[in-house]
Amino acid sequence: MHGGPHGPAPPDLEELGLDARVAAAFAPFDESGLTLGRVCKVAKGAHTVVTADGEMLAEPSVRLVKSVDGTDGMPAIGDWVALRAAEGDAQALIDAVLSRSSAFVRRDPGQSAGSQVLAANMETVLLAHALDTPLNARLLERELVLAWESGATPVVLLTKADLSDDPDAVAEEVRSLAGDVAVHVTSALDGSGVEDVGAYARRAHTIAILGASGVGKSTLINLLVGEVVREVGEVRETDGKGRHTTVDRELVVLPGGGLVIDTPGLRALALWDADVGMERAFADVYGLALECRFRDCGHGSEPGCAVRAAVEDGSLPERRLESCLSLERELAALEGARRAKQRRGAGGRGRGRPPG
């Protein structure tokens, strides 16, 4: 974990976001003699945890591994955890992951019905898209669904404005599909917009930056810190994609006292639980659906479909409806995979979702 321009600050858990909610969640473990800490780095499966006594390496205990259902119960970057002191040269043991205020969760790329937490306990999720390539609206909508579902507040970050012919036009396009989500345009070349982003990282508040490789996440963090703390890689001129220079997940402390979670570039972003996220990210479609004649309207050829009527009169873009329906089909397929896993006795939770 990096500190401000004068190096790492002394461990201060309140500066790292310790509040009454976390303290209450830790109280039972405190009585058992465990130590409170926050996961500040995850690299190749190894966890670095900050406690009041400093940083230490820790690994999940056998008790924790046996008690959780799925990988989303395992410690992730930003998590608050209860630690058991190390014996001899062994690493400390993470006995429990405390309840999360928020968590950005995707379907685990390696499993058909498993989940993966990319970042936890952040107030704001910055969804970064570079302006040197055409906007991927479908990807942004998918990110917004998961960001709203996380419990944090999503913000769209458009980087590399100096490489765009018309950044304002792209920003307007983003606003048209992001609803009331804040949109910021930034440029590392002249530093424009960086101050606006830094305002989200108030003292003891955590922001997470998510996006594909090469969109400028690490560059932005270096600007926010005021020195190079995250390695920056080159971007291929052919397709604008960057190498995965950031291969670990790290919680970086900013000079003003805020914190930012940096993550590797995302190659895949499959949906996980997304009931709330779908309703927030597609509020226009779901709002119209309330006016359909049939509650279970599929927005196809059914009579009295308010959504289809809006598409036909031009008030709702057809691409927008197609995107929503595509994501609903993905969620339905995921639910089917969960139920199949549950039937096989593999521990799937089989949580349902209300019809769209």
C-alpha positions as CSV (number, residue, x, y, z in Angstrom):
1,M,0.0,0.0,0.0
2,H,1.3,3.4,-1.0
3,G,1.1,6.5,1.1
4,G,1.4,10.2,0.0
5,P,4.4,12.0,-1.4
6,H,6.4,11.4,1.8
7,G,6.0,7.6,1.8
8,P,3.7,5.2,3.7
9,A,1.7,6.8,6.6
10,P,1.7,5.2,10.0
11,P,-1.1,2.7,10.3
12,D,-4.3,4.5,11.2
13,L,-7.4,2.4,10.7
14,E,-9.7,5.3,10.8
15,E,-7.8,6.9,7.9
16,L,-8.4,3.6,6.1
17,G,-12.1,3.8,6.6
18,L,-12.7,2.2,10.0
19,D,-16.1,3.4,11.1
20,A,-18.9,2.5,13.6
21,R,-20.3,-0.2,11.2
22,V,-16.9,-2.0,10.8
23,A,-16.3,-1.7,14.6
24,A,-19.6,-3.3,15.4
25,A,-19.0,-6.1,12.9
26,F,-15.6,-6.8,14.5
27,A,-16.7,-6.6,18.1
28,P,-17.4,-10.4,18.5
29,F,-14.0,-11.2,17.0
30,D,-12.3,-8.7,19.2
31,E,-13.7,-10.5,22.2
32,S,-12.0,-13.7,20.9
33,G,-8.6,-12.0,20.7
34,L,-8.5,-11.6,17.0
35,T,-7.0,-8.5,15.2
36,L,-8.8,-6.1,12.9
37,G,-7.2,-5.3,9.5
38,R,-8.0,-4.2,6.0
39,V,-6.9,-6.1,2.9
40,C,-4.7,-3.6,1.0
41,K,-3.1,-5.8,-1.6
42,V,-3.9,-9.1,-3.4
43,A,-1.1,-10.4,-5.6
44,K,-1.0,-14.0,-7.0
45,G,-3.3,-15.2,-4.3
46,A,-1.3,-13.6,-1.5
47,H,-3.0,-11.1,0.8
48,T,-1.3,-8.1,2.5
49,V,-3.4,-6.8,5.4
50,V,-2.9,-3.5,7.2
51,T,-3.5,-3.6,11.0
52,A,-2.9,-1.0,13.8
53,D,0.5,-2.6,14.1
54,G,1.5,-2.4,10.4
55,E,1.3,-4.5,7.3
56,M,1.5,-8.3,7.3
57,L,1.0,-11.2,5.0
58,A,-2.0,-13.3,5.7
59,E,-3.9,-16.3,4.2
60,P,-7.4,-17.6,4.7
61,S,-7.7,-20.1,7.5
62,V,-9.0,-23.6,7.0
63,R,-12.0,-22.6,9.1
64,L,-12.8,-19.7,6.7
65,V,-12.4,-21.8,3.6
66,K,-14.7,-24.5,4.9
67,S,-17.3,-22.0,6.2
68,V,-17.8,-19.9,3.0
69,D,-20.1,-20.8,0.2
70,G,-18.3,-19.8,-3.0
71,T,-15.4,-17.5,-3.7
72,D,-17.3,-14.3,-3.0
73,G,-16.9,-15.2,0.7
74,M,-13.1,-15.2,0.5
75,P,-11.1,-12.0,1.3
76,A,-10.9,-9.5,-1.5
77,I,-9.2,-6.1,-1.9
78,G,-10.8,-3.6,0.4
79,D,-12.2,-6.1,2.8
80,W,-12.1,-5.7,6.5
81,V,-11.0,-9.0,8.1
82,A,-10.4,-10.7,11.5
83,L,-6.9,-12.0,11.8
84,R,-5.4,-14.7,14.0
85,A,-1.7,-14.0,14.9
86,A,1.0,-15.9,13.1
87,E,2.9,-18.6,14.9
88,G,6.6,-18.7,14.2
89,D,7.4,-18.0,10.5
90,A,3.9,-18.8,9.3
91,Q,1.6,-16.1,7.9
92,A,-1.2,-14.7,9.9
93,L,-4.6,-16.4,9.3
94,I,-7.7,-14.6,8.1
95,D,-10.5,-16.2,10.2
96,A,-13.4,-14.1,9.0
97,V,-14.3,-11.5,6.4
98,L,-16.5,-8.8,7.9
99,S,-19.8,-7.8,6.3
100,R,-19.3,-5.6,3.4
101,S,-20.9,-2.2,2.8
102,S,-20.5,-2.7,-0.9
103,A,-18.9,-5.2,-3.3
104,F,-18.4,-5.2,-7.1
105,V,-19.1,-8.8,-8.0
106,R,-18.9,-10.5,-11.4
107,R,-19.4,-14.1,-12.4
108,D,-16.1,-16.0,-12.0
109,P,-14.6,-16.4,-15.5
110,G,-13.5,-19.9,-14.6
111,Q,-16.9,-21.1,-13.4
112,S,-20.3,-21.4,-14.9
113,A,-22.1,-20.6,-11.6
114,G,-19.5,-19.0,-9.3
115,S,-18.8,-15.4,-8.4
116,Q,-15.7,-13.2,-7.9
117,V,-15.5,-10.0,-5.8
118,L,-13.3,-7.5,-7.6
119,A,-13.4,-4.8,-4.9
120,A,-15.1,-4.3,-1.6
121,N,-16.2,-1.5,0.8
122,M,-15.9,1.4,-1.6
123,E,-18.2,4.4,-1.7
124,T,-17.7,5.1,-5.4
125,V,-17.0,3.0,-8.4
126,L,-15.3,4.8,-11.3
127,L,-16.0,3.1,-14.7
128,A,-13.1,4.1,-16.9
129,H,-13.4,4.3,-20.7
130,A,-10.8,5.8,-23.0
131,L,-11.7,8.4,-25.6
132,D,-9.1,7.3,-28.1
133,T,-11.3,4.4,-29.2
134,P,-15.1,4.3,-30.0
135,L,-17.4,4.0,-27.0
136,N,-18.5,0.4,-26.2
137,A,-22.0,1.2,-25.1
138,R,-22.9,-2.4,-24.4
139,L,-19.9,-2.9,-22.1
140,L,-20.7,0.4,-20.3
141,E,-24.3,-0.7,-19.7
142,R,-23.0,-4.0,-18.3
143,E,-20.6,-2.2,-16.0
144,L,-23.4,0.1,-14.8
145,V,-25.6,-2.8,-13.9
146,L,-22.9,-4.4,-11.7
147,A,-21.8,-1.0,-10.2
148,W,-25.4,-0.2,-9.1
149,E,-25.7,-3.7,-7.8
150,S,-22.5,-3.3,-5.8
151,G,-24.1,-0.9,-3.3
152,A,-21.6,1.9,-4.3
153,T,-22.3,4.9,-6.4
154,P,-21.2,4.5,-10.1
155,V,-19.4,7.3,-11.9
156,V,-18.3,7.2,-15.5
157,L,-14.8,8.4,-16.2
158,L,-13.9,9.3,-19.8
159,T,-10.1,9.4,-20.1
160,K,-7.6,10.5,-22.8
161,A,-9.7,13.5,-23.9
162,D,-6.7,14.9,-25.7
163,L,-6.9,12.0,-28.1
164,S,-10.6,12.5,-29.0
165,D,-11.9,14.8,-31.8
166,D,-15.1,15.5,-29.9
167,P,-15.0,14.4,-26.2
168,D,-18.1,16.4,-25.4
169,A,-20.2,14.5,-27.9
170,V,-19.1,11.2,-26.4
171,A,-19.9,12.5,-22.9
172,E,-23.4,13.4,-24.1
173,E,-23.8,9.9,-25.6
174,V,-22.8,8.4,-22.2
175,R,-25.2,10.6,-20.3
176,S,-28.0,9.5,-22.6
177,L,-27.6,5.9,-21.5
178,A,-26.3,6.4,-17.9
179,G,-29.2,8.3,-16.6
180,D,-28.3,10.4,-13.6
181,V,-24.8,8.9,-13.2
182,A,-22.1,11.6,-13.1
183,V,-19.8,11.7,-16.1
184,H,-16.3,13.2,-16.0
185,V,-13.9,13.9,-18.9
186,T,-10.2,13.8,-18.1
187,S,-6.8,14.1,-19.7
188,A,-3.5,13.1,-18.3
189,L,-1.8,15.4,-20.8
190,D,-3.0,18.6,-19.1
191,G,-4.5,17.2,-15.9
192,S,-8.0,18.4,-16.8
193,G,-10.8,16.7,-14.8
194,V,-8.4,15.0,-12.4
195,E,-9.4,17.3,-9.6
196,D,-13.0,16.4,-10.1
197,V,-12.2,12.7,-9.8
198,G,-10.1,13.3,-6.6
199,A,-13.1,15.0,-5.0
200,Y,-14.7,11.6,-4.7
201,A,-11.9,10.3,-2.5
202,R,-12.6,12.3,0.6
203,R,-10.8,11.5,3.8
204,A,-11.3,7.8,4.8
205,H,-13.5,7.3,1.7
206,T,-12.7,4.6,-0.8
207,I,-13.1,4.7,-4.6
208,A,-12.5,1.8,-7.0
209,I,-11.4,2.3,-10.6
210,L,-12.5,-0.5,-13.0
211,G,-11.9,-0.7,-16.8
212,A,-10.1,-2.5,-19.6
213,S,-6.4,-2.4,-19.9
214,G,-5.0,0.7,-21.5
215,V,-7.7,3.1,-20.4
216,G,-5.4,5.0,-18.1
217,K,-6.4,3.8,-14.6
218,S,-2.8,3.6,-13.3
219,T,-1.9,7.0,-14.9
220,L,-4.9,8.6,-13.2
221,I,-3.8,7.2,-9.8
222,N,-0.3,8.5,-10.3
223,L,-1.7,11.9,-10.9
224,L,-4.0,11.7,-7.9
225,V,-1.1,10.7,-5.6
226,G,1.4,13.2,-7.2
227,E,4.1,10.6,-7.9
228,V,4.5,7.3,-9.7
229,V,3.1,4.5,-7.5
230,R,1.6,2.3,-10.2
231,E,3.4,1.1,-13.3
232,V,2.1,2.3,-16.6
233,G,2.3,0.2,-19.7
234,E,2.3,1.0,-23.4
235,V,-0.9,0.9,-25.5
236,R,-0.9,-0.8,-29.0
237,E,-1.6,1.7,-31.7
238,T,-3.5,-0.9,-33.8
239,D,-6.4,-1.4,-31.4
240,G,-5.8,1.0,-28.5
241,K,-5.5,-2.0,-26.1
242,G,-2.9,-2.0,-23.3
243,R,-0.8,-4.7,-21.7
244,H,-1.9,-5.9,-18.3
245,T,0.8,-3.9,-16.5
246,T,-1.3,-3.9,-13.3
247,V,-1.5,-7.6,-12.3
248,D,-2.3,-7.1,-8.6
249,R,-5.1,-5.3,-6.8
250,E,-3.9,-2.6,-4.4
251,L,-5.4,0.0,-2.0
252,V,-3.6,3.2,-2.5
253,V,-3.7,6.1,0.0
254,L,-4.0,9.5,-1.5
255,P,-2.3,12.6,0.0
256,G,-5.7,14.1,1.0
257,G,-6.6,11.0,3.0
258,G,-8.8,9.2,0.5
259,L,-8.2,5.8,-0.8
260,V,-8.4,4.3,-4.3
261,I,-8.5,0.6,-5.3
262,D,-6.6,-0.1,-8.5
263,T,-7.4,-3.4,-10.3
264,P,-6.0,-5.2,-13.3
265,G,-7.7,-4.5,-16.7
266,L,-10.9,-6.5,-17.1
267,R,-11.0,-8.9,-20.0
268,A,-14.4,-10.3,-19.2
269,L,-17.3,-9.0,-17.2
270,A,-20.1,-11.5,-16.9
271,L,-23.1,-10.6,-14.8
272,W,-23.8,-12.1,-11.3
273,D,-26.7,-11.0,-9.1
274,A,-28.2,-7.9,-10.7
275,D,-31.8,-7.3,-9.7
276,V,-31.3,-3.8,-8.4
277,G,-28.5,-3.1,-10.9
278,M,-30.8,-3.9,-13.9
279,E,-33.6,-1.7,-12.5
280,R,-31.2,1.2,-11.9
281,A,-29.1,0.9,-15.1
282,F,-32.2,0.4,-17.3
283,A,-34.6,2.6,-15.4
284,D,-36.1,3.9,-18.7
285,V,-37.0,0.4,-19.9
286,Y,-38.2,-0.8,-16.5
287,G,-40.3,2.3,-16.0
288,L,-42.0,1.8,-19.4
289,A,-42.6,-1.9,-18.5
290,L,-44.8,-0.9,-15.6
291,E,-47.3,0.5,-18.2
292,C,-47.4,-2.8,-20.3
293,R,-50.8,-4.5,-20.4
294,F,-49.3,-7.8,-19.1
295,R,-47.1,-8.0,-16.1
296,D,-45.0,-10.7,-17.7
297,C,-44.7,-8.9,-21.0
298,G,-41.6,-10.0,-23.0
299,H,-41.7,-6.7,-25.0
300,G,-42.0,-8.5,-28.3
301,S,-45.3,-8.9,-30.1
302,E,-47.6,-8.8,-27.1
303,P,-50.5,-6.4,-27.4
304,G,-50.4,-3.3,-25.2
305,C,-46.6,-3.3,-24.8
306,A,-45.6,0.2,-23.7
307,V,-41.9,-0.6,-24.2
308,R,-42.4,-1.7,-27.8
309,A,-44.6,1.4,-28.4
310,A,-41.8,3.6,-27.1
311,V,-39.4,2.0,-29.5
312,E,-41.7,2.5,-32.4
313,D,-42.3,6.2,-31.7
314,G,-38.6,6.8,-31.3
315,S,-38.7,7.8,-27.6
316,L,-36.7,4.6,-26.6
317,P,-33.8,3.5,-28.8
318,E,-34.2,-0.1,-30.1
319,R,-30.6,-0.8,-29.3
320,R,-31.3,0.1,-25.7
321,L,-34.1,-2.4,-25.4
322,E,-32.1,-5.1,-27.2
323,S,-29.2,-4.6,-24.7
324,C,-31.6,-4.9,-21.7
325,L,-33.2,-8.0,-23.1
326,S,-29.8,-9.6,-23.8
327,L,-28.7,-9.0,-20.2
328,E,-31.9,-10.4,-18.9
329,R,-31.4,-13.6,-21.0
330,E,-27.8,-13.8,-19.6
331,L,-29.2,-13.6,-16.0
332,A,-31.8,-16.3,-16.8
333,A,-29.1,-18.6,-18.1
334,L,-27.0,-18.0,-15.0
335,E,-30.0,-18.8,-12.8
336,G,-30.4,-22.1,-14.7
337,A,-26.7,-22.9,-14.2
338,R,-27.1,-22.2,-10.5
339,R,-30.1,-24.5,-10.1
340,A,-28.3,-27.2,-12.0
341,K,-25.3,-26.9,-9.7
342,Q,-27.6,-27.0,-6.7
343,R,-29.2,-30.2,-8.0
344,R,-25.7,-31.8,-8.3
345,G,-25.1,-31.0,-4.7
346,A,-22.2,-28.7,-5.4
347,G,-23.3,-26.0,-3.0
348,G,-24.9,-23.5,-5.4
349,R,-27.2,-21.1,-3.6
350,G,-29.7,-21.0,-6.4
351,R,-30.9,-17.5,-5.5
352,G,-33.8,-16.5,-7.7
353,R,-34.5,-13.1,-9.3
354,P,-37.9,-11.6,-10.0
355,P,-39.1,-11.6,-13.6
356,G,-37.9,-8.6,-15.7
